[in-house]
Each structure stands twice: as structure tokens, then as C-alpha cells.
């Protein structure tokens, strides 16, 4: 992976250098769809069950089980609690937000001439990903600095400082580090001759026993809201098939404040503090296709399979940043904004991004499987899903230069090195007591990172109740999440990267109300 990161650092262009590639690529793919309260209470299983509007976003063949029409609304509330460990220092943050789970309508169509056949059409909307989060961590570092990233980028470019300052091949943060003298050439004497070294951070050269206080505060907001248009059919109440066209709308915003300060008492080591404040916004609209089948080999058993094509997004990013440095006796305190280096305007860029493939398989056992669902006594179901995280890909939306194309090739190579395919598993069940139903479920989302030290997983434990009577229904669910992830304050091409382990926990309360007609 280090070789790919070195390649990546030497080909960065200004608009994307501010982004942390693994996190940004994972953002559109490591999603855990929020369905109706019924679906969430049973762990999200739906590949072989059907009969719920959530099937639009999992296996559209499940819409084929509808013979009547249905209108659904699913409001919810979520909260989280993050604990971060960075260089043996622990910190935490809390937050909450309202959201809308799967909502919409299904229109069942019965075949008057062939009673053993039917079809259904559905339009639904779902909050398939939430980006509302807040991570804070800090610690003391005697090993590396974020300025090394910029020094390495400038040195590998082969440009002089003056040329690098005005070059679009150098990232904005690196150019700001030149402007504020955070990186600079160092003149030394070797054998009586002055030698100018590559750009280096002055604290390293003048304070060999340096200690840095480092802190990073990351606030993110937004989400992915997907609209689905599905059509499904039923043949002999044995085979159900369906397809869904999804239109996800992505809105993501991140405010990142990273600070380094000298923790020593030395007031003349050419470094006191540096702060990089970044604002990043990403918006896009995508298109995907979901196809699926459900088959009943015998009355009590249902087998399901589905495939989700990659979502192709057209993205527009906006980036703004400010760097402030205090280099003590080397230079007066300095500050610079991206607009200073970009002709007075905030840069915006267009590109395309595709998410991974998803392959789903499932089996369900239905207690007392009969045509009248009111007489069924419950079910147990299990789903397994494989996601090709390494196939995340970005590309230039416009005809770009060879330099830009080289960047995209490097990012895609880095993604293949950093990610791997992962399995997700879900299991859930329901018991019916006349008009009341009790539900429970569990879901595990596997680690998408290839390197073993990087931990990334999510577990969901869920339960809920339901009420159905005379065409009305109300469902209530609670889902508790336990997650592990990593966050990198910066990335270095020539030494081990330091990162924070982020452990999260929280829950969601979801209510679904519906009307059958």
C-alpha cells in the first residue's frame, strides 16, 4: 500500500489533495440502508422475504408479493456516541438527528384472467446513508507531522518553491504551507559550502527532541437519499421477479480543523503552532439498477437472490481552506486562504464516481405459509451480502490533461490496495400473535480495509413490535449500532501513518405507519 500512496502523493492535483481517499471512496459504498420499522427490527433481512416496501432497495422481487396497494411513512430519530483513541489519548463526541426511513406507495395489480398471476409497481424514497457525525481526537506525537506530507509532495514534484506556489499540480494545503513558510528550503553548510535542502519543516531541523500536540476535529453532515421506481411480477405464487431503477441524491459536507502546536518549552525552535481549517462539500446524483428473484421450492421456504449494479454518480465538489502558522523567531505569524491562491474564487470541480457491486442471497422459513398472510404465524430469515469495495472508482467528468488522468489512475490503484471485498450477514425473525407482532434481528457488516491493523466493522442489534388490523398498521423498532473505524489526520508516503481508532455506539428509533387499500 505504501508504494501506491507514494505514487498518489506525487500526482496529486489541487482540487482533490484535500480529501482523504479511503474515507471519501468508502463514503458512498459502506452504507447500511434504513428500511421500514418492520424491516429494521428484523435486522434488515429482505432478500427472500418480500411483502415490505423496503424490498425496493434490497430485492425488488419482494414487491411481487403484493396483491393490494399500500401507502407508507417512516419517520425516525437517531443518536450516536463516538470514542476515539489517538496515540493513547481518548476523547469522545455525541450527536443526534431526525431522518426519514423507507416511505412511499405500492400499487398491486391482479390479473383478472389468471388468478395465479399478479404484478406490482412501487415508488419509494429511502435515506440509504447518513453522514451526520462528529469525531474529535488529540494526542502527543514525537514521530511525525502533517507538514511532512506537504514537504514530500513539493520535493517529489521537482519544482522550486516559487514554481510550486503557483502550480496547479500542487495541492492547495501544500501551496498554503509554502505561503506561510511552514515548509521552506533549509540552507546548511557542508564542507564550507552552502547547500539548499529539499523543503522541510523547520521544527524537525532545529528541535531534534520535538514533541507536537496534535488535535483533529471533524464534523460531517448530509446523507444519501434514494428514490426507487420498481416493477415486479408473480407467477403461480412460486416465482417472483422484479427490477428497480434507483436515483440516489448525495449531499455531503465536512468541516475539518487540524492543529499542531509545540509542546516543548523552547521558544526559539522556529515553530509554535499551525492550524489548517478545511470546508469541503460534495453533491451528486446517481443511477443504479437492482434485479432480483424469489422462489418458493415448497410452501414454507423462500429462497432469494439479488444483484445491485454500481451506482454511477456525477459529482460536484467545492473546497475552501485557511492555514494559519506561528513560526516564532523564523517568521511573523501568517495566514492564507485558498482564494488567495486561486484568483479570488473558491474552486469547484466535477468528476464521476462509481460504487461497488453488491451480490445478495437469502433463505427464509415461514411458519404456516398460506395465501392469507393474516393466518401466518411468523418467520425466520437470513441474508448474506458480498460487496466489492475494491471496485470503487473515480474518473474525470471532463476531458482533462495527462496530469489529471494520471491522478485518477493513481487514486484507483490506491483504492484497490486499500480496500477488499467484504461479507455482510443479517438474521431476523417475527412471531405473530393475532394483530400484534414481535420482532428481533442482528446484522454484521464486515471490514472493508485490506490491511489488518485497520479495523472497520458495524454490528446492529434490533427489535420491535407491530400492529395490524383492518388495513391499518403501525410498526415500532429500535436499532442499536456498535461500530469500529479509523480516521487519518494526514497521510505520509515515506513512513508509517498515524491514525485514530474510532469506536462508535448509538441507536435509532423508527416508526412506520401505513394504510392498505
HELIX and SHEET records of a PDB file:
HELIX    1   1 UNK A    2  UNK A   10  1                                   9    
HELIX    2   2 UNK A   21  UNK A   27  1                                   7    
HELIX    3   3 UNK A   37  UNK A   41  1                                   5    
HELIX    4   4 UNK A   53  UNK A   57  5                                   5    
HELIX    5   5 UNK A   60  UNK A   65  5                                   6    
HELIX    6   6 UNK A  146  UNK A  157  1                                  12    
HELIX    7   7 UNK A  161  UNK A  165  1                                   5    
HELIX    8   8 UNK A  172  UNK A  179  1                                   8    
HELIX    9   9 UNK A  202  UNK A  206  1                                   5    
HELIX   10  10 UNK A  338  UNK A  341  5                                   4    
HELIX   11  11 UNK A  373  UNK A  375  5                                   3    
HELIX   12  12 UNK A  389  UNK A  391  5                                   3    
HELIX   13  13 UNK A  402  UNK A  418  1                                  17    
SHEET    1   A 6 UNK A  89  UNK A 100  0                                        
SHEET    2   A 6 UNK A  70  UNK A  86 -1                                        
SHEET    3   A 6 UNK A 103  UNK A 110 -1                                        
SHEET    4   A 6 UNK A 117  UNK A 130 -1                                        
SHEET    5   A 6 UNK A 212  UNK A 235 -1                                        
SHEET    6   A 6 UNK A 133  UNK A 141 -1                                        
SHEET    1   B12 UNK A  89  UNK A 100  0                                        
SHEET    2   B12 UNK A  70  UNK A  86 -1                                        
SHEET    3   B12 UNK A 500  UNK A 516 -1                                        
SHEET    4   B12 UNK A 472  UNK A 487 -1                                        
SHEET    5   B12 UNK A 457  UNK A 469 -1                                        
SHEET    6   B12 UNK A 436  UNK A 445 -1                                        
SHEET    7   B12 UNK A 422  UNK A 433 -1                                        
SHEET    8   B12 UNK A 378  UNK A 387 -1                                        
SHEET    9   B12 UNK A 358  UNK A 367 -1                                        
SHEET   10   B12 UNK A 301  UNK A 308 -1                                        
SHEET   11   B12 UNK A 273  UNK A 298 -1                                        
SHEET   12   B12 UNK A 239  UNK A 262 -1                                        
SHEET    1   C13 UNK A  89  UNK A 100  0                                        
SHEET    2   C13 UNK A  70  UNK A  86 -1                                        
SHEET    3   C13 UNK A 500  UNK A 516 -1                                        
SHEET    4   C13 UNK A 472  UNK A 487 -1                                        
SHEET    5   C13 UNK A 457  UNK A 469 -1                                        
SHEET    6   C13 UNK A 436  UNK A 445 -1                                        
SHEET    7   C13 UNK A 422  UNK A 433 -1                                        
SHEET    8   C13 UNK A 378  UNK A 387 -1                                        
SHEET    9   C13 UNK A 358  UNK A 367 -1                                        
SHEET   10   C13 UNK A 301  UNK A 308 -1                                        
SHEET   11   C13 UNK A 273  UNK A 298 -1                                        
SHEET   12   C13 UNK A 312  UNK A 326 -1                                        
SHEET   13   C13 UNK A 334  UNK A 337 -1                                        
SHEET    1   D14 UNK A  89  UNK A 100  0                                        
SHEET    2   D14 UNK A  70  UNK A  86 -1                                        
SHEET    3   D14 UNK A 500  UNK A 516 -1                                        
SHEET    4   D14 UNK A 472  UNK A 487 -1                                        
SHEET    5   D14 UNK A 457  UNK A 469 -1                                        
SHEET    6   D14 UNK A 436  UNK A 445 -1                                        
SHEET    7   D14 UNK A 422  UNK A 433 -1                                        
SHEET    8   D14 UNK A 378  UNK A 387 -1                                        
SHEET    9   D14 UNK A 358  UNK A 367 -1                                        
SHEET   10   D14 UNK A 301  UNK A 308 -1                                        
SHEET   11   D14 UNK A 273  UNK A 298 -1                                        
SHEET   12   D14 UNK A 312  UNK A 326 -1                                        
SHEET   13   D14 UNK A 347  UNK A 354 -1                                        
SHEET   14   D14 UNK A 393  UNK A 396 -1                                        
SHEET    1   E 2 UNK A 183  UNK A 184  0                                        
SHEET    2   E 2 UNK A 200  UNK A 201 -1                                        
SHEET    1   F 2 UNK A 187  UNK A 190  0                                        
SHEET    2   F 2 UNK A 193  UNK A 196 -1                                        
END                                                                             
